[in-house]
Each structure stands twice: as C-alpha cells, then as structure tokens.
Amino acid sequence: MSDQITTDILILGTGGAGLMAALHAYWRDPSQNILLVSKGMLGKSGCTRMVQGGYNVVLNPNDSVQAHFEDTVKGGGFLNDQELAWHLVEDAPKIVKELENRIGCMFDRTADGSIHQKPFAGQSFDRTVHVGDLTGIEIMSRLRDQIFAHGIRCLQNTRGLELLTTADRKRCVGAVLLNIETGQFITVHSKAVILCTGAGPLMFQRSACAQEKSSDGPAMAFRAGAHLMDMEMVQFHPTGLVVPGSRLNGALLEEGLRGAGAHLFNGKGERYMEKYDPEKKERSTRDRVSRASYMEIMSGRGGDNGGVFIDVSHLGAEFVEKNFVGMRDRCLRIGFDLAREKVEVSPTAHFNMGGIRINKDGFTNIEGLFAAGEDASGVHGANRLGGNGVAESTVYGARVGDFVCGWVKNAKHDAPRKEQIDEAQETANRFLGSTQGESPWCLREELGRVTWEKVGIVRDGDKLKAGLADIASLQKRAEQMAAPGGRAFNLTWQQTLDMRNMLTAAELIARGALLREDSRGAHYREDFPKTDNENWLKNIYLARDGAGVKSWTEPVKFTRLKM
C-alpha cells in the first residue's frame, strides 16, 4: 500500500536551501501548496546546521561584490559558471539582511554595532559573518522557527526514493518517498520538485558530512535523466579530526582557525605549509592545504594515527576559548584541549562542487525539476571557498523558491506513470527481509576504502581505472544486499538504499576524474599535474544513457571575468 499526496511544490531536503526555498515560495504566494520532506528531523539534519565558520558576504564599503566574485572564480580555477557565481555574491548581502531582519538570526557584532566579519582562506577581504563558531545552528534554528510559524507542512524522517517523470522523461511530475519510521511508501504528485538533499561525499572513508547524506539528489536526478556537471570536483577539507574507530573521525575543525592564524605541523614538528605556499601558508585555499597535508602523510611525515597537527595555542588559551567554543568542546570530548595543545587532523571529504546542472533560477534540463545548494553545480567551479557554501544554500534556495512559485502558476498536474511507481517500490523492497546476502555496512566500508585510495585527493589514470572496476564490482554485489527485519525503522534497509545512491555518485565522480586530464582546484592528477587552460577550460557533463553513462564537454563561458 502507498499513501498518495498532491501538492504544487515538493521540496526534498530541509537544510538551508530547502527551508529558504519553502519560505520564499510561501512569502511570494501563501496560497501555494508546499510540501517539505526531511530525511531526518526538521532543523536537526543535513549539513547547514553543522556550519561552524560563517557566511561570505560583502557588507564593508571597503569591500566589493566584484572582489568577492573574483575570489570565487579564481578559487574555482575559472571552471565556475560565472553567471551563477555572480548571482551568489550579488544576492548575498540582501539575504544576510533578510536572515537577520526577517528570519531572526543574530550574527556577532563589533563594538560599534556592525556585523563582525572575520578572515577566511582564499579571500582578499575579511568578509565572513558568523555566530561564534556555531553559525549553522543559529541559521537552521531560526529557519525552522519560520517554517513552524507559517505552518508549512513537513514530512520528517522521510526519504526520496525516485523521481517520477512523464513517459518521454521530459517532465518531472513528483516522487516516490519512503517513511523511515513506518516503512510506508508515499507517492507525491506535484507540479514542481526542488532537490535540496545536500548531496555529500559520504562514500569516502573519512568524511565530514552528516551521516544521513548519501548523494540522494544527484543519484535520483541521474536516474531520471538530468544532466550532471563537474562530478569529479570533490572538496577535501584540510582539518578533519583524526579519531580512529569513531563516527567523529573526519569531523571538522573549521576554516576560521586557519584564518585566525593556526599553524599546521607534520609529525616531525615541521611547519610544512611554508614549503607548499610560501606566501599564504595555512591561509591558502582548501585544495592546496589538503593536498599538502596528504603529501606529508603519504611521505611518512604524519603522526601516529596518520594525520598532521593543527596548533592554535600560540594565539592564547583565552582567545581560543572565547572565539571557538564549539570546536574546543568537540576536541575536549576526544581528550584534547584545542586551546592549549596540538590536535591531530587529516584531510576529510567535505563538499561536492559538482552536481545537477542548473541555470540562475535552478532550472534543470527536465521541465518541473529544480535544484539548489550542494545538489547543484556551477557556482563554485573546481573548488569552493570556505564561507561560500551556506551562502550558496540560502541565496539559491531563495532564488529557486521565488522562481518556482511563479512558474507553477502556469503549470498543470501531469499524471505519474503507475509502472514507474511500482518499479520504485519493487526496487526498494527487494532488499528487505532477506537474511542471506551482502551486508550494506560492509560494502560501505569497502567503498570508502576504494574511493579514498583510488578516487581521492591525489589521482592518476591507472588508479581511477582500478577504482571504476572496484566500484562496478561493488555495484554487482550490492544487487544482493540483505536487510533482515521488518519495515519500521530498519536502519540496515535504509543503508541498502543509501548504498545504491552512493555507488552511483562514486561511479560518476570516478568517470569525471578519469576524463579530466589536467589538475585544477580540488582535482589533482599526478599523471597530468599542470593546469591545462588551453585544453581543459571546459565542464564535463554526464547523463544516463540506457543502462550506461554518456559524457560530453562544453567550454567555460567567460561572461564577466577573463583569465
């Protein structure tokens, strides 16, 4: 049996992008029927709530939108869609004001009452607004309050399974969902679907993502026929905690530490960033710092647990305790005092720059299907600047919510295909109740090892080919996954569904990485170590082709900034 719901706008995901999309659609037209779907608890799941550092925005008269734009494009290796990057930086000031004045966020202030802005790596001006080092919690708490206040409906602990399309795959007409608590299927018939699931590179063995993220949005979009772009571009944050055997392994110590003056040391006590970027040192971009740390570790100069060390003790214990409360508490839980000693860290998979190709209003190549936030691609190019992530989520969530609300007024409901609904349910059910077969938990561990070693921070053609072969083997084994037990809150069953999507995303990341024969931003090829602007200033597209994958490239358009 399956519940059925009809709505105007279906939003999958309730991080910053999803909640901003819902609010902006509601504010534009409260008569529209809006349905939010959260894989976890509203306001308590996803990665926006985990944002520690802050939000990049031009507020100071000595700064400029043009400077923020140039930092973003240069940081992205000129692979960005420049129109998307421009709208990010242009809209950010009004969205920050909206977050404070309409939504109720309270950012930290200076003595004169203006919003405080701190330094972040890769920026030419100190433009990161924040709430201590717990910025995401403040933003998500206030957004959740507004959702409740306006009575916008939300299905919690509910996941998307498949998008529904017309027979010609040209129009998206809804989705099949699964209530995680009860195991009940839900069919949603909608005029528009907005994907804001947050993607997330959780397929790597060390990851900073929320544990419920499994690239659901890009995987569902790929199966529906959407075009994906720059999937090879996976950002590794330089400073994830090293906690062997714990789910905290890979959890972030945020960018603000390096912005404030943190030093990085290898296992021999050497401050190694002076060797890799003598000018910016620890305040270099994330890709360069992560790669430097990885090379130190792989050269045998790591710590006892295979990491390097971050040190802020020279800034003074009182300064650290005042300005980095959340991170110090996190370190104390694992037995280290960030304010007074070095803490072992390692690069950790953090963010997907690649994803579903959108235009400036979130439209994909499928009519009625939109995307925002980390599910989408184009804003960040080959590398995301710290502080631009939560800005993208809220800016593009707002843009897409505004646009979709107007768009659905002229749209009609097209009936979903029964056979597509049946197929989605049968695919999910086939793993359930079986006691014999592959463990999805073991497959996840194997996938993490494969991606980390063969599709990770430093790549080459042979490793990528081997990685693709390993992923194909895991996909075949995943067809035999077993999830004993009943339907209600069966976490092993949920892991089988997560694995299906993570394997799809891992394959697309590896395919894109093998195709791109240069090094740019977060993508580094040992066999093509130079940035080849003559041949590779182009985006790689991937799309479903029957049971396979087709690929093509399109040149980057320099609409606002030339190299």
C-alpha positions in Angstrom: 0.0 0.0 0.0 1.1 3.6 -0.7 -0.2 6.9 0.6 -0.8 9.5 -2.0 -0.4 13.3 -1.8 -1.0 16.0 -4.3 0.9 19.3 -3.9 2.1 22.2 -6.0 5.7 22.3 -4.9 7.6 19.3 -3.5 10.9 20.1 -1.8 13.2 17.2 -1.0 15.7 18.3 1.7 15.5 20.6 4.7 18.9 22.2 5.0 19.4 25.9 4.3 18.5 25.6 0.6 15.3 23.6 1.2 14.0 25.8 4.0 14.8 29.0 2.2 13.1 27.7 -0.9 10.0 26.9 1.1 9.9 30.2 2.9 10.4 32.3 -0.3 7.7 30.3 -2.2 5.3 30.8 0.7 6.1 34.5 1.1 5.5 35.1 -2.6 2.2 33.2 -2.6 0.8 31.7 0.6 -1.9 30.0 -1.4 0.5 27.6 -3.0 0.6 24.1 -1.6 4.1 23.4 -0.4 5.4 20.1 1.0 8.8 19.7 2.6 10.4 16.3 3.0 13.2 15.8 5.6 15.3 12.6 5.7 15.8 13.3 9.5 14.2 15.8 11.9 13.4 19.2 10.7 16.2 21.6 11.5 18.2 18.8 13.0 19.6 17.0 9.9 21.7 17.9 7.0 24.9 19.9 6.9 23.8 23.5 7.2 23.4 23.0 10.9 27.0 21.8 11.0 28.4 25.0 9.6 30.9 26.4 12.1 32.8 29.1 10.3 30.4 31.5 8.6 28.9 33.2 5.6 30.8 35.2 3.0 29.1 38.5 2.1 30.1 42.0 1.1 29.0 44.5 3.8 32.0 46.7 4.3 32.3 49.7 2.0 36.0 48.9 1.5 35.0 45.5 0.0 33.1 45.0 -3.2 30.9 42.5 -5.0 33.4 42.4 -7.8 36.2 41.4 -5.4 34.1 38.6 -3.9 33.2 37.4 -7.4 36.9 37.4 -8.5 37.9 35.5 -5.3 35.2 32.9 -6.0 36.1 32.4 -9.7 39.9 32.4 -9.1 39.4 30.0 -6.2 37.3 27.8 -8.5 40.0 27.5 -11.1 37.9 29.5 -13.6 35.6 26.5 -14.0 32.7 28.3 -12.5 29.5 29.2 -14.4 30.2 33.0 -14.0 26.6 34.0 -14.0 25.8 31.6 -11.1 28.8 32.9 -9.2 27.8 36.5 -9.8 24.3 36.0 -8.5 25.7 34.3 -5.4 27.8 37.3 -4.5 25.3 39.9 -5.7 22.4 38.4 -3.7 24.3 37.5 -0.5 24.1 41.0 1.1 20.3 41.2 0.8 19.9 37.6 2.0 22.1 38.2 5.1 19.9 41.2 5.9 16.8 39.0 5.5 18.3 36.4 7.7 18.7 39.0 10.5 15.7 41.2 10.0 13.0 38.9 8.8 14.1 35.4 9.9 15.7 36.4 13.2 19.3 35.3 13.0 21.7 37.3 15.3 25.2 37.5 13.9 28.2 38.6 16.0 28.7 42.3 16.3 31.7 44.6 16.6 31.9 47.3 19.3 30.2 49.9 17.0 27.2 47.6 16.4 28.1 46.5 12.9 28.1 42.8 11.9 31.5 41.3 12.6 33.4 39.8 9.7 36.4 37.6 10.1 39.1 36.3 7.7 38.7 33.0 5.8 41.2 31.4 3.5 41.3 32.3 -0.2 39.7 35.7 0.2 41.1 39.2 -0.5 39.0 40.8 2.3 37.7 39.7 5.7 34.0 39.2 4.7 32.8 36.1 6.7 29.9 36.9 9.1 29.3 34.4 11.8 27.8 33.4 15.2 30.9 32.4 17.1 31.8 29.1 15.6 28.2 27.8 15.6 26.8 29.8 12.7 24.8 26.9 11.1 22.9 26.1 14.3 21.7 29.7 14.5 20.6 29.9 10.9 18.9 26.5 10.9 17.1 27.2 14.3 15.7 30.4 13.0 14.7 29.0 9.6 12.9 26.1 11.4 11.1 28.5 13.6 9.8 30.3 10.5 8.6 27.0 8.9 6.7 26.2 12.1 5.3 29.8 12.4 3.9 29.7 8.8 2.5 26.1 9.1 4.4 24.8 6.1 3.9 21.0 6.0 6.9 18.8 6.5 7.2 15.0 6.4 10.0 14.2 8.8 12.1 11.0 8.8 11.1 10.5 5.2 13.4 9.9 2.2 13.1 10.3 -1.5 13.4 7.1 -3.5 12.8 8.0 -7.1 11.6 11.0 -9.2 8.5 10.5 -11.3 8.6 11.6 -14.9 6.3 11.6 -17.9 6.9 8.8 -20.4 9.2 10.8 -22.6 11.3 11.8 -19.5 11.0 15.5 -20.4 8.9 16.5 -17.4 9.1 15.7 -13.6 5.7 15.1 -12.0 6.5 14.1 -8.5 8.4 11.5 -6.5 8.1 8.2 -4.6 9.0 8.6 -0.9 9.6 6.2 2.0 8.6 6.9 5.6 11.6 5.7 7.5 9.7 5.3 10.8 6.9 3.1 9.4 8.3 1.7 6.2 5.3 3.1 4.3 5.6 4.3 0.7 4.2 7.7 -0.2 3.5 8.8 -3.8 3.6 12.6 -4.3 2.1 14.1 -7.3 3.4 17.7 -7.8 3.8 20.4 -10.4 7.4 21.0 -9.4 10.1 19.2 -7.5 13.1 21.1 -5.9 16.1 18.9 -5.0 17.9 20.2 -1.9 19.1 16.9 -0.4 22.6 18.2 0.2 24.4 15.5 -1.9 27.6 14.9 0.3 30.7 12.8 -0.4 30.0 10.3 2.3 31.3 7.5 0.1 34.8 8.3 1.2 36.1 6.6 4.3 36.9 9.9 6.1 34.1 12.4 5.6 32.8 15.5 7.4 29.2 15.1 6.2 26.1 14.5 8.2 25.6 10.7 8.4 22.2 10.7 6.6 23.6 12.3 3.4 24.2 9.8 0.6 24.1 11.8 -2.7 20.3 11.0 -2.9 19.5 14.1 -5.0 22.1 13.7 -7.7 21.6 10.0 -7.9 17.8 10.3 -8.3 18.2 13.1 -10.8 20.7 11.0 -12.8 18.3 8.1 -13.0 15.5 10.4 -14.1 17.7 11.8 -17.0 19.1 15.0 -15.6 22.4 16.4 -16.7 25.2 16.4 -14.1 28.3 18.5 -14.4 31.8 18.6 -12.8 31.2 15.5 -10.7 34.9 14.9 -10.4 35.2 18.1 -8.2 35.1 16.9 -4.6 36.4 19.1 -2.0 38.5 17.7 0.9 38.6 20.0 3.9 42.2 20.2 5.3 41.3 19.8 9.0 39.1 16.8 9.9 39.6 15.3 13.3 41.5 12.0 13.5 39.6 9.7 15.8 40.1 6.1 14.7 37.1 3.9 15.2 34.7 6.8 15.9 31.9 8.5 13.9 33.7 11.7 14.8 36.6 10.6 12.6 36.7 13.3 9.9 34.5 15.8 11.8 35.6 19.4 11.0 37.7 21.9 12.7 36.6 24.9 10.7 38.3 27.3 8.4 38.3 30.1 11.0 41.1 28.5 12.9 43.5 29.0 9.9 42.0 32.4 9.2 42.8 33.4 12.8 46.4 32.2 12.5 46.6 28.5 13.2 49.8 26.7 12.3 50.0 23.2 10.7 52.8 20.8 11.6 53.8 17.4 10.4 54.8 14.5 12.6 58.3 15.8 12.7 57.3 19.2 14.1 57.9 21.0 10.8 55.5 23.8 9.7 55.1 22.4 6.2 52.8 24.9 4.5 55.8 27.3 4.2 57.1 24.8 1.6 53.9 24.4 -0.4 52.6 28.0 -0.4 55.2 30.4 1.0 53.0 33.5 0.6 49.7 32.3 2.1 50.9 29.3 4.1 47.9 28.0 6.2 45.6 30.6 4.7 45.9 29.0 1.3 42.8 27.5 -0.4 41.4 24.3 0.8 42.5 22.2 -2.1 46.2 23.3 -1.7 46.3 22.8 2.0 44.6 19.4 1.8 46.9 18.2 -0.9 50.0 19.4 1.1 48.8 17.6 4.2 48.1 14.4 2.2 51.6 14.5 0.6 53.2 15.0 4.0 51.3 12.0 5.4 52.0 9.8 2.4 55.7 10.7 2.6 55.8 9.2 6.1 55.8 12.5 7.9 52.4 12.1 9.6 51.5 11.5 13.2 50.9 8.2 14.9 47.4 7.9 13.6 48.2 9.0 10.0 47.4 12.7 10.4 49.1 16.1 10.8 48.7 18.6 13.6 46.9 21.9 13.9 48.0 24.3 16.6 46.3 27.5 17.8 47.8 27.5 21.3 50.1 30.4 20.4 47.0 32.6 19.9 46.4 32.3 23.7 44.0 30.0 25.5 41.6 32.8 26.4 41.3 33.8 22.8 40.6 30.3 21.7 38.1 29.6 24.5 36.2 32.8 23.6 36.1 32.6 19.8 36.0 28.8 19.1 33.7 27.4 21.8 32.1 24.7 19.7 35.4 23.3 18.3 37.1 23.4 21.7 34.2 21.4 23.2 34.4 18.9 20.4 38.1 18.4 20.9 37.7 18.0 24.7 35.3 15.1 24.1 38.0 13.2 22.4 40.6 14.1 25.0 42.4 17.1 23.6 42.4 20.8 24.6 42.4 22.8 21.4 43.2 26.0 23.4 46.5 24.6 24.8 47.8 21.8 22.6 48.2 20.5 19.1 45.3 18.3 17.8 45.8 15.7 15.1 43.8 16.3 11.9 43.7 15.0 8.3 42.0 16.0 5.1 38.4 14.8 5.0 35.8 14.6 2.2 33.6 17.7 2.7 31.7 19.0 -0.3 30.6 18.3 -3.9 31.2 21.2 -6.2 29.7 19.0 -9.0 26.1 18.0 -9.2 23.0 18.7 -11.2 23.4 21.4 -13.9 21.1 24.4 -13.2 20.6 27.9 -14.6 20.4 31.0 -12.4 16.8 30.1 -11.3 17.5 26.5 -10.5 16.0 25.0 -13.6 17.5 21.7 -14.8 17.2 20.1 -18.3 14.0 18.4 -17.1 10.9 20.5 -17.0 9.5 20.8 -13.5 12.7 19.7 -11.8 14.8 22.2 -10.0 17.8 22.1 -7.7 19.6 24.3 -5.2 22.5 24.0 -2.7 25.0 21.2 -2.8 22.8 19.1 -5.1 23.5 21.6 -7.9 26.7 22.5 -9.8 28.3 25.6 -11.4 28.6 28.1 -8.6 32.0 27.0 -7.2 33.8 25.6 -10.2 36.7 23.4 -9.2 37.0 24.5 -5.6 34.6 26.1 -3.1 35.9 28.9 -0.8 35.1 28.4 2.9 32.0 30.5 3.7 30.6 30.3 0.2 28.7 27.1 1.0 26.0 28.3 3.3 25.8 31.5 1.2 25.0 29.4 -1.8 22.4 27.3 0.0 20.5 30.4 1.3 20.9 32.5 -1.9 19.9 29.8 -4.3 17.2 28.4 -2.0 15.7 31.8 -2.0 16.1 32.3 -5.8 14.6 29.0 -6.7 11.7 29.4 -4.2 10.8 32.7 -5.8 11.1 31.5 -9.3 9.3 28.1 -8.8 6.4 29.8 -7.0 5.7 31.9 -10.1 6.4 29.1 -12.5 3.9 26.6 -11.0 1.0 29.1 -11.5 1.1 28.4 -15.2 1.9 24.7 -14.8 -0.5 21.8 -14.6 -0.5 18.4 -12.9 0.5 15.6 -15.2 -0.3 12.1 -14.0 2.6 10.0 -12.9 3.1 6.6 -14.5 1.9 3.6 -12.4 4.6 1.3 -13.7 7.2 3.8 -12.6 5.7 3.9 -9.1 5.6 0.1 -8.9 9.2 -0.2 -10.1 10.4 2.2 -7.5 8.7 0.3 -4.7 9.8 -3.1 -6.0 13.4 -1.9 -6.2 13.3 -0.7 -2.6 11.5 -3.8 -1.4 13.9 -6.4 -2.9 16.5 -5.9 -0.2 14.0 -6.1 2.7 13.5 -9.2 4.9 16.4 -11.2 3.4 18.8 -12.9 5.9 21.2 -14.1 3.3 23.3 -11.7 1.2 25.8 -8.9 1.3 25.9 -6.6 4.3 25.4 -3.0 3.2 27.5 -1.9 6.2 30.5 -4.0 5.0 30.0 -2.7 1.4 30.1 0.8 2.7 33.4 0.2 4.4 34.8 -1.2 1.2 33.5 1.6 -0.9 35.1 4.1 1.5 38.5 2.4 1.1 38.2 2.3 -2.7 37.3 5.9 -3.1 39.9 7.2 -0.6 42.7 5.2 -2.1 41.8 5.4 -5.9 39.5 8.4 -6.4 40.7 10.7 -3.6 42.9 13.7 -3.0 45.7 12.7 -5.4 44.6 10.7 -8.5 46.1 9.1 -11.6 44.7 7.3 -14.6 45.6 3.8 -13.5 44.2 4.3 -10.0 41.0 5.7 -11.4 40.5 2.8 -13.8 41.1 0.4 -11.0 38.7 2.4 -8.8 36.0 2.2 -11.5 36.5 -1.6 -11.8 36.2 -1.9 -8.0 33.0 0.3 -7.9 31.5 -1.9 -10.7 32.2 -5.0 -8.6 30.6 -3.4 -5.6 27.6 -2.4 -7.6 27.1 -6.0 -8.7 27.5 -7.2 -5.1 25.1 -4.5 -4.0 22.3 -6.2 -6.0 22.5 -9.0 -3.4 22.3 -6.8 -0.3 20.3 -8.2 2.6 18.3 -6.2 5.1 16.8 -8.6 7.7 13.9 -7.4 9.8 10.7 -5.5 9.3 9.8 -2.3 7.5 9.7 0.1 10.5 12.9 2.0 11.3 15.1 -0.7 9.7 18.4 1.0 9.6 20.0 -1.8 7.6 17.3 -1.4 4.9 18.0 2.3 4.9 21.7 1.6 4.4 21.0 -0.5 1.3 19.1 2.4 -0.2 21.9 4.8 0.7 24.5 2.4 -0.8 22.6 2.3 -4.1 22.9 6.1 -4.4 26.5 6.4 -3.1 27.7 3.8 -5.6 26.0 5.8 -8.4 27.7 9.0 -7.3 31.0 7.3 -6.7 31.0 6.0 -10.3 30.2 9.4 -11.7 32.9 11.0 -9.7 35.5 8.5 -10.9 34.3 8.8 -14.5 34.6 12.5 -14.5 38.0 12.3 -12.8 39.3 9.9 -15.4 38.1 12.2 -18.2 39.7 15.4 -16.9 43.3 15.2 -17.9 44.6 18.2 -16.0 44.9 19.4 -12.4 42.5 22.1 -11.3 41.2 23.1 -7.9 40.2 20.0 -5.9 41.0 17.7 -8.8 44.7 16.7 -8.9 46.1 14.2 -11.4 49.7 13.0 -10.8 49.9 12.0 -14.4 48.6 15.4 -15.5 49.9 17.7 -12.8 49.7 21.0 -14.6 46.6 23.2 -15.1 45.9 22.9 -18.9 43.9 26.1 -19.7 44.4 25.5 -23.5 42.5 22.2 -23.5 40.6 21.9 -20.2 38.8 25.2 -19.6 35.6 23.2 -20.1 33.0 21.4 -18.0 32.4 17.7 -18.1 28.8 16.6 -18.4 27.5 13.1 -17.5 24.0 11.7 -18.1 22.2 8.4 -18.2 22.3 6.5 -21.5 20.1 3.4 -21.1 21.9 1.3 -18.5 25.2 3.2 -19.1 26.6 6.7 -18.9 27.3 9.2 -21.7 29.7 12.1 -21.4 30.5 15.3 -23.2 32.2 18.6 -22.6 31.3 22.2 -23.1 33.7 25.2 -22.9 33.5 27.6 -20.0 31.9 30.9 -20.9 33.8 34.0 -19.7 30.8 36.2 -19.4 32.2 38.5 -16.7 35.9 37.8 -16.0 38.7 36.8 -18.4 41.7 34.8 -17.3 
